[in-house]
């Protein structure tokens, strides 16, 4: 039972650290990269360049009218994050209690909250990281986006490796 409490404390600290790291790196990017040419490292494998993203992932929805973007990216995202936080805190059946899945939801929420705060306060998210490996190149992203992707991957792994529900097996046998 004590390790469950320790796990919850660790998750809260991880969420706070993720949000803090994202906020700090965005601030540094805004102060040092805005209005300047991008900076390249490791033979252009890592590139830091300032961008303000008014859309969603990979600028999806950037062309929507400002009011629609605000409804979708502030209102809709805020509602989704609230549902996830309530589900995480209550341990609802919508969020399985497997530790990997809970950690995934926590990281997803941490990244989502940090980007949501940007959208609420400024109408855009600061992105500044680009990765390149040979001919492959990512879009511009930030630390919160990494947390969201890690969270989604953990949730996916938890669901793919979850033991089969005995009730489902009985239904298939009939």
C-alpha positions as CSV (number, residue, x, y, z in Angstrom):
1,X,0.0,0.0,0.0
2,X,2.9,2.4,0.8
3,X,4.4,2.0,-2.7
4,X,1.0,3.1,-4.2
5,X,1.3,6.4,-2.2
6,X,4.9,6.7,-3.3
7,X,3.9,6.1,-6.9
8,X,1.2,8.9,-6.7
9,X,3.7,11.3,-5.2
10,X,6.2,10.4,-8.0
11,X,3.5,11.0,-10.6
12,X,2.6,14.4,-9.1
13,X,6.3,15.4,-9.0
14,X,6.7,14.1,-12.6
15,X,3.8,16.1,-13.8
16,X,5.0,19.3,-12.0
17,X,8.6,18.7,-13.3
18,X,7.3,18.2,-16.9
19,X,5.2,21.4,-16.8
20,X,8.0,23.3,-15.2
21,X,10.6,22.1,-17.7
22,X,8.3,23.0,-20.6
23,X,7.5,26.4,-19.3
24,X,11.2,27.2,-18.7
25,X,12.4,25.9,-22.1
26,X,9.6,27.9,-23.9
27,X,10.7,31.0,-22.0
28,X,14.3,30.5,-22.9
29,X,13.3,29.9,-26.5
30,X,11.3,33.1,-26.6
31,X,14.1,35.1,-25.0
32,X,17.0,33.7,-27.1
33,X,15.6,32.4,-30.3
34,X,12.7,34.7,-31.3
35,X,13.8,37.0,-34.1
36,X,17.1,35.2,-34.7
37,X,18.1,32.5,-37.1
38,X,17.8,29.0,-35.9
39,X,20.8,27.2,-34.3
40,X,22.1,23.9,-35.5
41,X,23.8,21.2,-33.5
42,X,25.3,17.8,-34.3
43,X,25.5,18.2,-38.0
44,X,21.9,19.6,-38.1
45,X,20.5,16.6,-36.4
46,X,19.1,19.0,-33.7
47,X,17.9,22.4,-34.7
48,X,16.5,25.1,-32.4
49,X,14.3,27.6,-34.1
50,X,11.5,29.7,-32.7
51,X,7.9,29.3,-33.9
52,X,4.5,30.3,-32.7
53,X,2.0,27.6,-33.4
54,X,-1.7,28.8,-33.4
55,X,-2.9,25.3,-34.5
56,X,-2.7,21.9,-33.0
57,X,-0.2,19.1,-33.5
58,X,1.9,19.9,-36.6
59,X,-0.1,23.2,-37.0
60,X,-3.3,21.2,-37.7
61,X,-6.2,23.7,-37.7
62,X,-4.0,26.8,-38.0
63,X,-6.1,28.0,-40.9
64,X,-9.3,27.9,-38.9
65,X,-10.9,31.3,-37.9
66,X,-9.5,32.6,-34.5
67,X,-12.9,32.0,-32.7
68,X,-13.1,28.4,-33.9
69,X,-9.5,27.8,-32.9
70,X,-10.2,29.2,-29.5
71,X,-13.2,27.0,-29.0
72,X,-11.4,23.9,-30.2
73,X,-7.9,24.4,-28.7
74,X,-8.9,26.1,-25.5
75,X,-12.4,25.0,-24.8
76,X,-12.2,21.4,-26.2
77,X,-8.7,20.7,-25.0
78,X,-9.6,22.1,-21.5
79,X,-12.6,19.9,-21.3
80,X,-10.7,16.8,-22.4
81,X,-7.9,17.5,-19.9
82,X,-10.4,18.0,-17.1
83,X,-12.1,14.6,-17.9
84,X,-8.6,12.9,-17.9
85,X,-7.6,14.5,-14.6
86,X,-10.9,13.6,-12.9
87,X,-10.7,10.1,-14.3
88,X,-7.1,9.8,-13.1
89,X,-7.9,11.0,-9.6
90,X,-11.0,8.8,-9.3
91,X,-9.6,5.7,-10.9
92,X,-12.6,5.4,-13.2
93,X,-13.1,2.5,-15.5
94,X,-12.2,4.8,-18.3
95,X,-8.6,4.9,-17.2
96,X,-7.3,1.5,-16.2
97,X,-5.4,1.3,-12.9
98,X,-2.3,-0.3,-14.5
99,X,0.7,1.7,-13.4
100,X,2.0,2.2,-17.0
101,X,-1.3,3.5,-18.2
102,X,-1.7,5.8,-15.2
103,X,1.8,7.2,-15.9
104,X,0.9,7.6,-19.5
105,X,-2.2,9.6,-18.7
106,X,-0.2,11.7,-16.2
107,X,2.4,12.6,-18.9
108,X,-0.3,13.2,-21.5
109,X,-2.1,15.6,-19.1
110,X,1.2,17.4,-18.1
111,X,2.0,18.2,-21.7
112,X,-1.5,19.0,-22.5
113,X,-1.9,21.4,-19.6
114,X,1.3,23.2,-20.4
115,X,0.3,23.8,-24.0
116,X,-3.2,24.6,-22.9
117,X,-1.9,27.4,-20.6
118,X,0.0,28.9,-23.6
119,X,-3.1,28.8,-25.8
120,X,-5.3,30.3,-23.0
121,X,-2.8,33.1,-22.2
122,X,-1.3,33.9,-25.7
123,X,-3.4,32.2,-28.3
124,X,-0.4,30.2,-29.5
125,X,2.1,27.6,-28.4
126,X,5.9,28.3,-28.5
127,X,7.7,25.5,-30.5
128,X,11.4,25.4,-30.9
129,X,12.9,21.9,-31.5
130,X,13.4,20.2,-34.8
131,X,15.0,16.8,-35.2
132,X,16.6,15.5,-38.4
133,X,17.9,12.1,-39.1
134,X,19.0,11.7,-42.7
135,X,16.1,12.6,-45.0
136,X,13.6,12.4,-42.1
137,X,12.7,15.7,-40.4
138,X,10.2,16.4,-37.7
139,X,8.0,19.4,-37.5
140,X,8.8,22.0,-34.9
141,X,7.8,20.9,-31.4
142,X,8.4,21.5,-27.7
143,X,8.9,19.6,-24.4
144,X,5.1,19.4,-23.8
145,X,4.7,17.7,-27.1
146,X,7.3,15.1,-26.1
147,X,5.5,14.5,-22.8
148,X,2.2,14.0,-24.8
149,X,3.8,11.5,-27.2
150,X,5.5,9.6,-24.3
151,X,2.1,9.5,-22.5
152,X,0.3,8.3,-25.6
153,X,3.0,5.6,-26.1
154,X,2.7,4.4,-22.5
155,X,-1.0,4.2,-22.7
156,X,-0.7,2.2,-26.0
157,X,1.8,-0.2,-24.5
158,X,-0.3,-0.7,-21.4
159,X,-3.4,-1.5,-23.5
160,X,-1.5,-3.8,-25.9
161,X,0.2,-5.7,-23.1
162,X,-2.9,-5.9,-20.9
163,X,-4.0,-9.5,-20.0
164,X,-7.1,-10.5,-21.8
165,X,-10.4,-10.0,-19.9
166,X,-11.8,-13.4,-18.9
167,X,-15.3,-12.2,-19.8
168,X,-14.2,-11.5,-23.3
169,X,-12.7,-14.9,-23.7
170,X,-15.9,-16.5,-22.5
171,X,-17.9,-14.5,-25.0
172,X,-15.6,-15.6,-27.8
173,X,-15.9,-19.3,-26.8
174,X,-19.7,-19.2,-27.3
